[in-house]
Amino acid sequence: MGNWYDAQDPWESARRSFSLLNLGLLLLTLALVVAEFRFDWCESLVGRYLITTNIGRPEIGTIWESGRHTVTALQSIDDIFLEKENKAQLIRTARSFSELADGLHAGQWVNLDKARFKSLYLSLTPARQREIIQPARLLWLLNTNQTARIFCEGRPGGILVYFADSENRVIHQFDLNTHRKYASDGFFSGALEMLEGFAGNIYGVDRFFEAVFRLPPEIIPELIPNSDTLLSQSGTIDRVGIGNAAEEGVIRIGFEFSHLGERRVVTTRAQEWAVWQLNLILKGTGH
Protein backbone atom coordinates (compact mmCIF):
# COMPACT_ATOMS: atom_id res chain seq x y z
CA MET A 1 0.00 0.00 0.00
CA GLY A 2 1.54 3.37 -1.09
CA ASN A 3 1.87 6.55 0.93
CA TRP A 4 -0.86 9.10 0.60
CA TYR A 5 1.52 11.65 -0.90
CA ASP A 6 2.87 9.34 -3.63
CA ALA A 7 1.92 10.20 -7.23
CA GLN A 8 -1.03 8.20 -8.47
CA ASP A 9 0.16 7.97 -12.08
CA PRO A 10 3.15 9.00 -14.33
CA TRP A 11 1.46 12.23 -15.36
CA GLU A 12 1.19 13.34 -11.76
CA SER A 13 4.85 12.42 -11.17
CA ALA A 14 5.97 14.48 -14.21
CA ARG A 15 3.79 17.42 -13.18
CA ARG A 16 5.40 17.48 -9.74
CA SER A 17 8.95 17.12 -11.12
CA PHE A 18 8.55 20.01 -13.56
CA SER A 19 6.69 22.34 -11.29
CA LEU A 20 7.41 26.10 -11.43
CA LEU A 21 9.34 25.95 -8.12
CA ASN A 22 11.63 23.17 -9.28
CA LEU A 23 12.17 24.78 -12.68
CA GLY A 24 12.94 28.11 -10.98
CA LEU A 25 15.47 26.50 -8.67
CA LEU A 26 17.09 24.71 -11.64
CA LEU A 27 17.34 27.93 -13.67
CA LEU A 28 18.75 29.81 -10.68
CA THR A 29 21.38 27.12 -10.11
CA LEU A 30 22.35 27.14 -13.80
CA ALA A 31 22.59 30.95 -13.73
CA LEU A 32 24.85 30.87 -10.68
CA VAL A 33 27.11 28.25 -12.28
CA VAL A 34 27.35 30.21 -15.56
CA ALA A 35 28.01 33.43 -13.65
CA GLU A 36 30.77 31.74 -11.66
CA PHE A 37 32.53 30.53 -14.80
CA ARG A 38 32.05 33.90 -16.45
CA PHE A 39 32.81 36.38 -13.61
CA ASP A 40 34.56 34.28 -10.90
CA TRP A 41 32.29 35.93 -8.34
CA CYS A 42 32.69 33.10 -5.85
CA GLU A 43 36.49 33.44 -5.70
CA SER A 44 36.17 37.24 -5.43
CA LEU A 45 33.68 36.90 -2.59
CA VAL A 46 35.90 34.46 -0.71
CA GLY A 47 38.91 36.69 -1.33
CA ARG A 48 37.16 39.77 0.06
CA TYR A 49 36.11 37.78 3.11
CA LEU A 50 39.69 36.59 3.73
CA ILE A 51 41.03 40.14 3.35
CA THR A 52 38.46 41.46 5.81
CA THR A 53 39.27 38.81 8.40
CA ASN A 54 43.03 38.72 7.73
CA ILE A 55 43.96 40.84 10.77
CA GLY A 56 42.24 38.49 13.17
CA ARG A 57 43.92 35.33 11.90
CA PRO A 58 47.25 34.21 13.44
CA GLU A 59 50.27 34.59 11.15
CA ILE A 60 51.68 31.10 11.40
CA GLY A 61 53.03 28.64 8.92
CA THR A 62 55.81 28.44 6.38
CA ILE A 63 54.36 31.08 4.05
CA TRP A 64 54.03 33.65 6.82
CA GLU A 65 57.55 32.94 8.10
CA SER A 66 58.98 33.23 4.60
CA GLY A 67 57.18 36.53 4.11
CA ARG A 68 58.43 37.90 7.39
CA HIS A 69 62.00 36.89 6.56
CA THR A 70 61.71 38.58 3.17
CA VAL A 71 60.38 41.82 4.69
CA THR A 72 63.10 41.80 7.37
CA ALA A 73 65.82 41.19 4.78
CA LEU A 74 64.57 44.01 2.56
CA GLN A 75 64.39 46.39 5.54
CA SER A 76 67.94 45.46 6.56
CA ILE A 77 69.20 46.14 3.05
CA ASP A 78 67.44 49.51 3.03
CA ASP A 79 69.00 50.37 6.40
CA ILE A 80 72.47 49.42 5.16
CA PHE A 81 72.17 51.55 2.04
CA LEU A 82 70.73 54.46 4.05
CA GLU A 83 73.52 54.27 6.63
CA LYS A 84 76.13 54.11 3.87
CA GLU A 85 74.65 57.17 2.16
CA ASN A 86 74.46 59.08 5.45
CA LYS A 87 78.12 58.29 6.17
CA ALA A 88 79.18 59.41 2.69
CA GLN A 89 77.28 62.67 3.13
CA LEU A 90 78.81 63.18 6.58
CA ILE A 91 82.32 62.76 5.19
CA ARG A 92 81.60 65.22 2.38
CA THR A 93 80.02 67.93 4.53
CA ALA A 94 81.98 67.75 7.83
CA ARG A 95 84.14 70.84 8.23
CA SER A 96 85.95 69.65 11.35
CA PHE A 97 86.54 66.59 13.49
CA SER A 98 83.89 67.94 15.87
CA GLU A 99 81.21 67.87 13.17
CA LEU A 100 82.36 64.41 12.13
CA ALA A 101 82.13 63.15 15.73
CA ASP A 102 78.68 64.69 16.20
CA GLY A 103 77.41 62.68 13.22
CA LEU A 104 78.73 59.34 14.50
CA HIS A 105 77.14 57.22 17.20
CA ALA A 106 79.32 55.23 19.58
CA GLY A 107 80.72 52.24 17.68
CA GLN A 108 79.96 53.64 14.22
CA TRP A 109 82.90 54.20 11.91
CA VAL A 110 83.75 55.87 8.60
CA ASN A 111 86.67 55.63 6.20
CA LEU A 112 88.63 58.75 5.28
CA ASP A 113 91.00 59.11 2.40
CA LYS A 114 94.29 60.87 3.10
CA ALA A 115 93.23 64.14 1.48
CA ARG A 116 90.00 64.32 3.51
CA PHE A 117 91.84 63.53 6.75
CA LYS A 118 94.40 66.23 5.97
CA SER A 119 91.71 68.87 5.48
CA LEU A 120 90.05 67.99 8.80
CA TYR A 121 93.40 67.91 10.59
CA LEU A 122 94.33 71.36 9.28
CA SER A 123 91.08 72.75 10.73
CA LEU A 124 92.58 72.23 14.22
CA THR A 125 94.69 74.86 15.93
CA PRO A 126 98.47 74.28 15.68
CA ALA A 127 98.67 73.49 19.38
CA ARG A 128 95.83 70.98 19.09
CA GLN A 129 97.51 69.38 16.07
CA ARG A 130 100.70 68.75 18.00
CA GLU A 131 98.75 67.51 21.00
CA ILE A 132 97.05 64.63 19.18
CA ILE A 133 99.97 63.46 17.02
CA GLN A 134 103.59 64.43 16.36
CA PRO A 135 103.86 66.29 13.03
CA ALA A 136 106.78 64.13 11.88
CA ARG A 137 104.85 60.93 12.54
CA LEU A 138 101.83 62.27 10.68
CA LEU A 139 103.98 63.18 7.68
CA TRP A 140 105.25 59.61 7.61
CA LEU A 141 101.79 58.08 8.01
CA LEU A 142 100.33 60.15 5.17
CA ASN A 143 103.20 59.41 2.78
CA THR A 144 104.18 55.83 3.51
CA ASN A 145 102.78 52.95 1.47
CA GLN A 146 102.10 51.12 4.71
CA THR A 147 99.02 53.27 5.40
CA ALA A 148 96.26 51.66 3.36
CA ARG A 149 93.27 53.20 5.07
CA ILE A 150 92.28 55.70 7.75
CA PHE A 151 89.07 55.18 9.65
CA CYS A 152 87.36 56.99 12.51
CA GLU A 153 85.21 55.31 15.16
CA GLY A 154 82.65 57.28 17.13
CA ARG A 155 82.76 57.31 20.92
CA PRO A 156 81.03 59.46 23.56
CA GLY A 157 82.63 62.90 23.48
CA GLY A 158 84.91 62.33 20.51
CA ILE A 159 86.34 59.88 17.99
CA LEU A 160 89.10 57.30 17.71
CA VAL A 161 91.29 57.62 14.62
CA TYR A 162 93.12 54.57 13.25
CA PHE A 163 95.80 54.25 10.58
CA ALA A 164 95.81 50.69 9.22
CA ASP A 165 97.82 48.73 6.65
CA SER A 166 96.46 46.60 3.81
CA GLU A 167 95.83 43.70 6.23
CA ASN A 168 93.87 45.96 8.61
CA ARG A 169 96.63 45.95 11.20
CA VAL A 170 96.70 49.22 13.12
CA ILE A 171 99.93 51.15 12.58
CA HIS A 172 98.98 54.14 14.75
CA GLN A 173 95.93 55.43 16.55
CA PHE A 174 94.92 58.42 18.64
CA ASP A 175 91.92 59.48 20.68
CA LEU A 176 90.48 62.88 19.81
CA ASN A 177 88.26 64.54 22.41
CA THR A 178 86.02 66.93 20.48
CA HIS A 179 84.00 68.16 23.46
CA ARG A 180 86.60 70.50 24.85
CA LYS A 181 85.47 73.35 27.03
CA TYR A 182 86.73 76.80 26.10
CA ALA A 183 83.85 79.19 26.54
CA SER A 184 83.40 81.62 29.36
CA ASP A 185 82.49 79.81 32.53
CA GLY A 186 80.69 82.67 34.26
CA PHE A 187 80.55 86.19 35.65
CA PHE A 188 80.74 86.84 39.38
CA SER A 189 80.53 89.99 41.53
CA GLY A 190 83.34 90.45 44.03
CA ALA A 191 87.03 89.58 44.28
CA LEU A 192 88.86 86.35 43.43
CA GLU A 193 89.15 85.41 47.12
CA MET A 194 85.36 85.06 47.25
CA LEU A 195 85.44 82.23 44.71
CA GLU A 196 86.34 78.70 45.67
CA GLY A 197 89.37 77.07 44.08
CA PHE A 198 91.75 80.00 43.49
CA ALA A 199 93.44 80.28 46.89
CA GLY A 200 97.23 80.47 46.64
CA ASN A 201 97.22 80.95 42.87
CA ILE A 202 96.32 84.63 42.46
CA TYR A 203 98.77 86.85 40.59
CA GLY A 204 98.99 90.48 39.55
CA VAL A 205 98.09 91.14 35.94
CA ASP A 206 101.65 92.10 34.93
CA ARG A 207 103.22 89.01 36.45
CA PHE A 208 100.60 86.76 34.88
CA PHE A 209 101.04 88.12 31.35
CA GLU A 210 104.83 88.24 31.64
CA ALA A 211 104.69 84.48 32.26
CA VAL A 212 102.20 84.00 29.42
CA PHE A 213 104.46 85.75 26.92
CA ARG A 214 107.38 83.50 27.85
CA LEU A 215 105.41 80.54 26.46
CA PRO A 216 105.51 79.54 22.77
CA PRO A 217 102.95 81.69 20.87
CA GLU A 218 100.87 78.70 19.80
CA ILE A 219 100.12 77.80 23.44
CA ILE A 220 98.61 81.18 24.35
CA PRO A 221 95.21 80.54 22.63
CA GLU A 222 94.92 77.40 24.75
CA LEU A 223 95.23 79.58 27.88
CA ILE A 224 93.03 82.49 26.79
CA PRO A 225 90.68 81.06 24.15
CA ASN A 226 87.98 83.74 24.40
CA SER A 227 89.85 87.03 24.47
CA ASP A 228 86.85 88.77 22.81
CA THR A 229 84.80 88.21 25.96
CA LEU A 230 87.52 89.73 28.11
CA LEU A 231 88.06 92.71 25.77
CA SER A 232 84.34 93.52 25.88
CA GLN A 233 84.37 94.04 29.68
CA SER A 234 84.36 97.50 31.24
CA GLY A 235 87.24 98.46 33.52
CA THR A 236 90.71 96.95 33.79
CA ILE A 237 92.12 93.60 34.87
CA ASP A 238 93.94 93.88 38.19
CA ARG A 239 94.59 90.26 39.09
CA VAL A 240 94.34 86.77 37.58
CA GLY A 241 93.64 83.57 39.48
CA ILE A 242 94.42 80.03 38.34
CA GLY A 243 92.21 77.19 39.55
CA ASN A 244 93.66 74.56 41.85
CA ALA A 245 91.85 71.58 40.29
CA ALA A 246 91.34 70.21 36.79
CA GLU A 247 88.02 68.93 35.51
CA GLU A 248 87.78 66.89 32.31
CA GLY A 249 91.13 68.23 31.11
CA VAL A 250 90.42 71.92 31.73
CA ILE A 251 91.28 74.39 34.51
CA ARG A 252 89.45 77.61 35.34
CA ILE A 253 91.26 80.93 35.06
CA GLY A 254 89.62 83.94 36.72
CA PHE A 255 90.22 87.53 35.56
CA GLU A 256 89.38 90.12 38.22
CA PHE A 257 88.13 93.42 36.78
CA SER A 258 87.76 96.71 38.65
CA HIS A 259 85.37 99.39 37.41
CA LEU A 260 83.93 102.42 39.27
CA GLY A 261 84.97 101.02 42.63
CA GLU A 262 83.37 97.61 42.00
CA ARG A 263 85.05 94.27 41.38
CA ARG A 264 83.86 91.34 39.33
CA VAL A 265 85.46 88.13 38.05
CA VAL A 266 85.13 86.60 34.60
CA THR A 267 86.17 82.94 34.53
CA THR A 268 87.30 81.04 31.45
CA ARG A 269 88.45 77.49 30.89
CA ALA A 270 91.95 76.69 29.67
CA GLN A 271 93.56 73.42 28.73
CA GLU A 272 95.22 71.65 31.65
CA TRP A 273 98.47 70.90 29.81
CA ALA A 274 98.88 74.59 28.85
CA VAL A 275 98.16 75.76 32.42
CA TRP A 276 100.73 73.28 33.72
CA GLN A 277 103.44 74.89 31.53
CA LEU A 278 102.34 78.36 32.68
CA ASN A 279 102.54 77.32 36.33
CA LEU A 280 106.12 76.16 35.86
CA ILE A 281 107.06 79.70 34.86
CA LEU A 282 104.96 81.37 37.57
CA LYS A 283 106.51 79.12 40.25
CA GLY A 284 110.00 79.88 38.96
CA THR A 285 110.83 76.40 37.70
CA GLY A 286 110.17 76.91 34.00
CA HIS A 287 112.15 78.64 31.29
C-alpha positions as CSV (number, residue, x, y, z in Angstrom):
1,M,0.0,0.0,0.0
2,G,1.5,3.4,-1.1
3,N,1.9,6.5,0.9
4,W,-0.9,9.1,0.6
5,Y,1.5,11.6,-0.9
6,D,2.9,9.3,-3.6
7,A,1.9,10.2,-7.2
8,Q,-1.0,8.2,-8.5
9,D,0.2,8.0,-12.1
10,P,3.2,9.0,-14.3
11,W,1.5,12.2,-15.4
12,E,1.2,13.3,-11.8
13,S,4.8,12.4,-11.2
14,A,6.0,14.5,-14.2
15,R,3.8,17.4,-13.2
16,R,5.4,17.5,-9.7
17,S,9.0,17.1,-11.1
18,F,8.5,20.0,-13.6
19,S,6.7,22.3,-11.3
20,L,7.4,26.1,-11.4
21,L,9.3,26.0,-8.1
22,N,11.6,23.2,-9.3
23,L,12.2,24.8,-12.7
24,G,12.9,28.1,-11.0
25,L,15.5,26.5,-8.7
26,L,17.1,24.7,-11.6
27,L,17.3,27.9,-13.7
28,L,18.8,29.8,-10.7
29,T,21.4,27.1,-10.1
30,L,22.3,27.1,-13.8
31,A,22.6,30.9,-13.7
32,L,24.9,30.9,-10.7
33,V,27.1,28.2,-12.3
34,V,27.4,30.2,-15.6
35,A,28.0,33.4,-13.7
36,E,30.8,31.7,-11.7
37,F,32.5,30.5,-14.8
38,R,32.1,33.9,-16.4
39,F,32.8,36.4,-13.6
40,D,34.6,34.3,-10.9
41,W,32.3,35.9,-8.3
42,C,32.7,33.1,-5.8
43,E,36.5,33.4,-5.7
44,S,36.2,37.2,-5.4
45,L,33.7,36.9,-2.6
46,V,35.9,34.5,-0.7
47,G,38.9,36.7,-1.3
48,R,37.2,39.8,0.1
49,Y,36.1,37.8,3.1
50,L,39.7,36.6,3.7
51,I,41.0,40.1,3.3
52,T,38.5,41.5,5.8
53,T,39.3,38.8,8.4
54,N,43.0,38.7,7.7
55,I,44.0,40.8,10.8
56,G,42.2,38.5,13.2
57,R,43.9,35.3,11.9
58,P,47.3,34.2,13.4
59,E,50.3,34.6,11.2
60,I,51.7,31.1,11.4
61,G,53.0,28.6,8.9
62,T,55.8,28.4,6.4
63,I,54.4,31.1,4.1
64,W,54.0,33.6,6.8
65,E,57.6,32.9,8.1
66,S,59.0,33.2,4.6
67,G,57.2,36.5,4.1
68,R,58.4,37.9,7.4
69,H,62.0,36.9,6.6
70,T,61.7,38.6,3.2
71,V,60.4,41.8,4.7
72,T,63.1,41.8,7.4
73,A,65.8,41.2,4.8
74,L,64.6,44.0,2.6
75,Q,64.4,46.4,5.5
76,S,67.9,45.5,6.6
77,I,69.2,46.1,3.0
78,D,67.4,49.5,3.0
79,D,69.0,50.4,6.4
80,I,72.5,49.4,5.2
81,F,72.2,51.6,2.0
82,L,70.7,54.5,4.1
83,E,73.5,54.3,6.6
84,K,76.1,54.1,3.9
85,E,74.7,57.2,2.2
86,N,74.5,59.1,5.5
87,K,78.1,58.3,6.2
88,A,79.2,59.4,2.7
89,Q,77.3,62.7,3.1
90,L,78.8,63.2,6.6
91,I,82.3,62.8,5.2
92,R,81.6,65.2,2.4
93,T,80.0,67.9,4.5
94,A,82.0,67.8,7.8
95,R,84.1,70.8,8.2
96,S,85.9,69.7,11.3
97,F,86.5,66.6,13.5
98,S,83.9,67.9,15.9
99,E,81.2,67.9,13.2
100,L,82.4,64.4,12.1
101,A,82.1,63.2,15.7
102,D,78.7,64.7,16.2
103,G,77.4,62.7,13.2
104,L,78.7,59.3,14.5
105,H,77.1,57.2,17.2
106,A,79.3,55.2,19.6
107,G,80.7,52.2,17.7
108,Q,80.0,53.6,14.2
109,W,82.9,54.2,11.9
110,V,83.7,55.9,8.6
111,N,86.7,55.6,6.2
112,L,88.6,58.7,5.3
113,D,91.0,59.1,2.4
114,K,94.3,60.9,3.1
115,A,93.2,64.1,1.5
116,R,90.0,64.3,3.5
117,F,91.8,63.5,6.7
118,K,94.4,66.2,6.0
119,S,91.7,68.9,5.5
120,L,90.0,68.0,8.8
121,Y,93.4,67.9,10.6
122,L,94.3,71.4,9.3
123,S,91.1,72.7,10.7
124,L,92.6,72.2,14.2
125,T,94.7,74.9,15.9
126,P,98.5,74.3,15.7
127,A,98.7,73.5,19.4
128,R,95.8,71.0,19.1
129,Q,97.5,69.4,16.1
130,R,100.7,68.7,18.0
131,E,98.7,67.5,21.0
132,I,97.0,64.6,19.2
133,I,100.0,63.5,17.0
134,Q,103.6,64.4,16.4
135,P,103.9,66.3,13.0
136,A,106.8,64.1,11.9
137,R,104.8,60.9,12.5
138,L,101.8,62.3,10.7
139,L,104.0,63.2,7.7
140,W,105.3,59.6,7.6
141,L,101.8,58.1,8.0
142,L,100.3,60.1,5.2
143,N,103.2,59.4,2.8
144,T,104.2,55.8,3.5
145,N,102.8,53.0,1.5
146,Q,102.1,51.1,4.7
147,T,99.0,53.3,5.4
148,A,96.3,51.7,3.4
149,R,93.3,53.2,5.1
150,I,92.3,55.7,7.7
151,F,89.1,55.2,9.6
152,C,87.4,57.0,12.5
153,E,85.2,55.3,15.2
154,G,82.7,57.3,17.1
155,R,82.8,57.3,20.9
156,P,81.0,59.5,23.6
157,G,82.6,62.9,23.5
158,G,84.9,62.3,20.5
159,I,86.3,59.9,18.0
160,L,89.1,57.3,17.7
161,V,91.3,57.6,14.6
162,Y,93.1,54.6,13.3
163,F,95.8,54.2,10.6
164,A,95.8,50.7,9.2
165,D,97.8,48.7,6.7
166,S,96.5,46.6,3.8
167,E,95.8,43.7,6.2
168,N,93.9,46.0,8.6
169,R,96.6,45.9,11.2
170,V,96.7,49.2,13.1
171,I,99.9,51.2,12.6
172,H,99.0,54.1,14.7
173,Q,95.9,55.4,16.6
174,F,94.9,58.4,18.6
175,D,91.9,59.5,20.7
176,L,90.5,62.9,19.8
177,N,88.3,64.5,22.4
178,T,86.0,66.9,20.5
179,H,84.0,68.2,23.5
180,R,86.6,70.5,24.8
181,K,85.5,73.3,27.0
182,Y,86.7,76.8,26.1
183,A,83.8,79.2,26.5
184,S,83.4,81.6,29.4
185,D,82.5,79.8,32.5
186,G,80.7,82.7,34.3
187,F,80.6,86.2,35.6
188,F,80.7,86.8,39.4
189,S,80.5,90.0,41.5
190,G,83.3,90.5,44.0
191,A,87.0,89.6,44.3
192,L,88.9,86.4,43.4
193,E,89.2,85.4,47.1
194,M,85.4,85.1,47.2
195,L,85.4,82.2,44.7
196,E,86.3,78.7,45.7
197,G,89.4,77.1,44.1
198,F,91.7,80.0,43.5
199,A,93.4,80.3,46.9
200,G,97.2,80.5,46.6
201,N,97.2,80.9,42.9
202,I,96.3,84.6,42.5
203,Y,98.8,86.9,40.6
204,G,99.0,90.5,39.6
205,V,98.1,91.1,35.9
206,D,101.6,92.1,34.9
207,R,103.2,89.0,36.4
208,F,100.6,86.8,34.9
209,F,101.0,88.1,31.3
210,E,104.8,88.2,31.6
211,A,104.7,84.5,32.3
212,V,102.2,84.0,29.4
213,F,104.5,85.8,26.9
214,R,107.4,83.5,27.9
215,L,105.4,80.5,26.5
216,P,105.5,79.5,22.8
217,P,102.9,81.7,20.9
218,E,100.9,78.7,19.8
219,I,100.1,77.8,23.4
220,I,98.6,81.2,24.4
221,P,95.2,80.5,22.6
222,E,94.9,77.4,24.8
223,L,95.2,79.6,27.9
224,I,93.0,82.5,26.8
225,P,90.7,81.1,24.2
226,N,88.0,83.7,24.4
227,S,89.8,87.0,24.5
228,D,86.8,88.8,22.8
229,T,84.8,88.2,26.0
230,L,87.5,89.7,28.1
231,L,88.1,92.7,25.8
232,S,84.3,93.5,25.9
233,Q,84.4,94.0,29.7
234,S,84.4,97.5,31.2
235,G,87.2,98.5,33.5
236,T,90.7,97.0,33.8
237,I,92.1,93.6,34.9
238,D,93.9,93.9,38.2
239,R,94.6,90.3,39.1
240,V,94.3,86.8,37.6
241,G,93.6,83.6,39.5
242,I,94.4,80.0,38.3
243,G,92.2,77.2,39.6
244,N,93.7,74.6,41.8
245,A,91.9,71.6,40.3
246,A,91.3,70.2,36.8
247,E,88.0,68.9,35.5
248,E,87.8,66.9,32.3
249,G,91.1,68.2,31.1
250,V,90.4,71.9,31.7
251,I,91.3,74.4,34.5
252,R,89.5,77.6,35.3
253,I,91.3,80.9,35.1
254,G,89.6,83.9,36.7
255,F,90.2,87.5,35.6
256,E,89.4,90.1,38.2
257,F,88.1,93.4,36.8
258,S,87.8,96.7,38.7
259,H,85.4,99.4,37.4
260,L,83.9,102.4,39.3
261,G,85.0,101.0,42.6
262,E,83.4,97.6,42.0
263,R,85.0,94.3,41.4
264,R,83.9,91.3,39.3
265,V,85.5,88.1,38.0
266,V,85.1,86.6,34.6
267,T,86.2,82.9,34.5
268,T,87.3,81.0,31.4
269,R,88.4,77.5,30.9
270,A,92.0,76.7,29.7
271,Q,93.6,73.4,28.7
272,E,95.2,71.7,31.7
273,W,98.5,70.9,29.8
274,A,98.9,74.6,28.8
275,V,98.2,75.8,32.4
276,W,100.7,73.3,33.7
277,Q,103.4,74.9,31.5
278,L,102.3,78.4,32.7
279,N,102.5,77.3,36.3
280,L,106.1,76.2,35.9
281,I,107.1,79.7,34.9
282,L,105.0,81.4,37.6
283,K,106.5,79.1,40.3
284,G,110.0,79.9,39.0
285,T,110.8,76.4,37.7
286,G,110.2,76.9,34.0
287,H,112.1,78.6,31.3
